[in-house]
Amino acid sequence: MIPAHAPLVGQSRGDYIESIHYGSAVLLDVDGHIETSIGDTEALFYPRSALKPLFAVGMVRAGLKLNQAQLTLASASHSGSLEHQKVVLSTLHDAGLAESDLGNSVDLPYGKAERDAHLAAGGRPTRLAQNCSGKHAALLALCALKGWDTETYLDPEHPVSALLRETVEELCGTRVASISIDGCGTPVYPLTLEALARGYARLAKAQPGSAEYQVKVAIMNHPELLAGVGRDVSALMRALPGAVAKDGFEGIQAVALPDGRALAVKISDGGDRARMPITATLLTHALEEAPDDLRALTHLNVTAGPAEELVGKLFAL
């Protein structure tokens, strides 16, 4: 069944709109009720990497002890900088593990500057440089702590996979109907936008001492470790102190707001460029006084020609 998405973002060129991205979004109030709903918020989709902070909650609940930088990398889709890779290695080494234990896919760094620097230094695609390596390092560290097999940790029947599924179900208040595999090799579960927002509401309203609070504070204190320098997710958290924001491939964005509300967005065609303009616009409308740095994320300039002349904008409809 095709979801009933709505037009969310347009790209203009000159006097005309030349492209439109459809999608859906939901904002939950502090009591968990729907405050804003656009499109089809009950259609199932894969949240992809937006699940990582929720996975991290489950790992902390299970007894995994990480410092704030390591916990942020467990939740991250990092750009692959040397600092990112150093923190991932520390998670492995603290658990008596090595880079060779990682089971995620190999890749070059996700960030352009980081990728260029990696290649200039003679680097090649590695598991450590891949943007999900922090999550995999944390999963392996938990397996080592629990005495679970580290070679088969990606098996959907492995105890750590069961832990992740149970955590998502509890935080999001739903039953997982099926399991698929994410790009890095870990299980991924279909959810509705409302269910994903409920999970982020648990982060937004986390109480001190809880696993949710530990994950929330770690990410809040290290926005560039969650993504990277120049990444829009890190910029959003800098613009809105106290927020936790996480993107996911195929046009996913989730945000736990400082006031206890939660937002989830899905771009239907998977277009990443449309993700932040609609997210920042919805947040701007939801806040009484939106910071200028947040308003700056509501649109992207479209340039053309050797002089990169401004010819249009990418903006929320």
N, C-alpha and C positions, 0 to 999 in steps of 0.2 A: 504493500500500500504506500503510495507516494504522500509524504507529509504535506500538510497545507501551510507551507511557509509563506511569509509576507515579504514584500520589498523592504529592505532595510538600508542599503547603502547604494549610492549612485556615483558614477564617475563622469564628470563633465569635461568637455573639450570645446573651447570656444563658447558658443551660445547654446550648446545642446548637451543633453545627457547621452553618452554613447554606450554606457554599460550599467546594469543594475544587478546587485547581489541580493538574492532572497535569503531568508533565514527566519529564526525564531529566537525569542528572548523571554526570560521571566525574572522578575524581581520579587523576592519575598520580604515581607515586613518583619519586625522584630519578634512577632508572635508566630511566624511561619506561614502566614496567610499571603495569598498572591496580591501584591500591590500593583504590579504592572505585568501585563501579558501580551505578547505580540506573536502572531503566527500560531504554530502547532507545538505547544509545550508538552503534549502528552505522547508525541511520536518518539519511538526508541532510536537512539543513536549511540555511537561509541565515544565516550568522553576522552579517550586516548590519554595523553599525559596530564590532563587536568585531574586524573585520579591520583597522581603521585603524592600530593600532601595527605590524602586520605589513607593511602597505603602506609605512609610514614607514621600516622597515628596508630595504626595497627601494630607496627613494629615496635613502637615505644611501649604500647600496652603489653606487648609480649615480653618486655624486659630488656630490650636493646637500649644500651646507654651510649649515646653519641654526644659530642659537643655541638654547639649551635651551628658551626660551619658545616660539620658532617651531616647534621640533620637537615640543613637546608639543601645540601647536595643530594640527599636521599629523595628530596621533593622536586628536584630541578630538571629542567631541560636546558642544560648549560651550554655556553658558547664554545667551550673547549679551550679556554685560556690555560696557561701554565698553572695559575692559581687554582682553577677548577680541578685540573688533573692532580695537583698536589694534594688537595683535600680528599679526593676520591682514593688516592693511594694510602692516605693516612687511615681511612676507614678500613681498608683491607689489611694493612700492616698491624693495626691495633687488634685485629681479630686473628692474627697469625696466618693471614692469607696473602696472596700475591696477585699481580695483574693477570697472570695466566689463569687464574681461577674464574675470571669474568666470563660469562656465557652470552653476553649481548652481542649484537651485530657489530661489525667493524665499520668505521667511517672516519672521514676527516672532521675537524672541528666544525660545528654548526655556524658559528659567527664568521662573517667574511674576513674581518681583520685577523681573527684568530686562525682561520684557515690559511690565509696568505702567509702569516708568520710561520705557521707549522710547515708549510711547503717550502718556504724560503730556507728553513733550517734543515731541509732534507727529510722532513717527516713523511710518513705514509699513513694510510688508514689504519686505525687501531681500535681496539675495544675501549681503551682508556679515554681516547679523544671523543668517542661517540657520545651524544648528548644525554643519554640515559645511564651512563656508567655509574653515577652516584647512587641511583636507585638499586642497581644490581649489586654494587659493593655492600650496601646496607642489607639487602636480602641475604647475601652470602654471610655477612657478619652475624645475622640473626640465626642462620642455619648452624654456624659454628658454635654459637652460644647454646643452642638447643640440642646439639648433637645430631642434627639432621644432615642427610647426605648433601654435599655441596655440588656434586657432579650432575645431579638430576633436579636442581632447584627450579628449573623452568617447566618441569612436567606439571600439567594441570592437576594431577593427582597428588603432587608433593604437599607435605604439611604446610609449607609456607604459602603455597597457592591457595590452599583452603583458608588460611588465616586472612589473606588479602580479600577473598570473596566475602567471608563472614564480616569483615570490617566494613566493607562497602555497603553490604546489606543493612548493617546496624546503623551506620551513620546516615545513610540516605533513606532509610525507612522503607525499603522495598526488597523484594526477592529477585535475585538474578535469574533471568529466564534462560540464558545460554552463555557460553564462553567462547571467545575467539582469541586470536593472538595479535598482540600489538607489534609494531615494526621492529622493536628491539628484542622481542621474544617472550615477554611476560604475558600472562593472561590479561584480557580486557573484557569488560562487561557492558552490555547495552543498558542504558538508563534513559529516563525521560529528563528533560531540562529541569522540571520541578524537583525530581529526585536529586539531581546533581546540586541544585541550589540548596536543598535541605542539608546535604553533606557539608557544604561551605558555610551554612548557617551555624553548624556545630563548631566550626573554627571561629566564626565571628563572635559567638556568645560563649566561648570557652572560659572555664573558670580556672583561676590559678591552681597549679598543682596537677591538673589533668594532662593527659597525653596530647589532647587537642591544643591546650595552651602552650605546651612545650614546642610543638610544631609551629604554631602561629607566631610565637615570639622569635623563634629562630629565623623564620623567613622574613619577618618584619625588620629584623636587625641586619639582614644580609641580602638586600634585594638584587644586588649584582651577582651574587652567588647563585640565586635561583634561576637567573637568565644570563645577563651579561651587560657589559658597558655598551650603551647605545641601543639596547633592546627595549621595545615599548612596554613590556611587562614590568621591567625594573623601573622605567620612567613613571609608570602609573603609581607604583608603590611609593616612589619618592614624592610624587605630587600629592598623594593622599596618605599621609602617615597613619599607621594603624591598620591599613588594609592589607589583605593577602590576596594576590592575584596570580592565577596560573593559566597559561594557555595550553592548547593541545592541537596536534596536527588535524587537518581537515576543518579548520575554522571554528575552533572551540575556545571559549574564554569563560572563566569562572572567577568571581570576586567575592571575598568575605569583607564586608564593609566595617569600619570602626564602630558604627552605631548598632551592630547586631543584625543588619540586613544582609541579604546575599543575592547575587546576580549570576545568571548563567546564560550564555549566548551560543548559538550554533549558526554558522553560515552554511547554507544548503549545498553550495557548490564546492565547499572546502577551501574557498579563496582566503588566504591568510591576510591579504591586504585590507579586507573589509572588517576584520575582527575588531581591531582597536577603535576605529571611528564610531561604530555603533555602541561599543562598550562605554567609551568615554562620554559619548553624548547622553546615554541613558543615566550614567552616574552624575553628569552635570545637571540634568533635569531633576534627579532625585535629591540633590543636596541644596540646602538653602543658600549656601555661599560656596560655589565651586572655585577652587584655586585656579589661577591663570595657567599653571603648568598642566592641569588636567584639561582645561579648555583647549590647550594647544594640541592635545591628542585627538580631538574630535574630527580633524580633517588632515588629509595629506595633499601636498601640492603635486600637480602633474606638470612636468616640464618637457620641453622638446627642443630639438636642434642643438647645434654645437655650443650655443650660448646658454643652453638650458633655460630657455624662456618659459615663464609661467603661462600655461595654456589652459589649465583647468584644475579641478580639485576632486578628491575622493571624500565624500561626505555622507552623513546619515540623512535619510529621506524623512 
